[in-house]
Amino acid sequence: MIRIIKLKAEDTYSIRKEVLRKNMTLSHEMMGDHDSDALHLGIYERDKLVCIGSFMKAARTDLSGRQYQLRGMATLDSSQGKGYGKLLLQEAEAILKNKDVNIIWCNARLVAIDFYKKMGYQVMSDVFEAPQIGPHYVMYKNLKQIREEKTKASLK
């Protein structure tokens, strides 16, 4: 049995350290972790936290509307391939849509590009190097556009 719940920032740190910051000197804490409007979600498989994602209110000048940045999304190696990332991202998108967020964007690692594309995200930058981590692309998803398309479809 799995369940998705809201977490405190501190609850995400162990998976961030193990998956995202392994063998790095970068901090597992991220700017915005403790902001009042930050959203941290986790998936528990039985009683073990196996997948996390953090979403912080952050705007890019090349995107318009109310924006959140996806940061620190990770799944333990032993739980990868089970669709947990997809479930967590869908839950976050639903929560953020209800807060009238228009755009979710992220700095996506190369290994995650295909995952985000399957989830409806689009690449919007050239590749760039994140120190100690490696190559990334900026990607985004327009939640407002999806909402409008669903509304039009229901009116037909």
Secondary structure, 3 states (H helix, E strand, C coil): CEEEEECCHHHHHHHHHHHHCCCCCCCCCCCCCCCCCCEEEEEEECCEEEEEEEEEECCCCCCCCCEEEEEEEEECHHHCCCCHHHHHHHHHHHHHHHCCCCEEEEEEEHHHHHHHHHCCCEECCCCEEECCCEEEEEEEEEHHHHHHHHHHHHHC
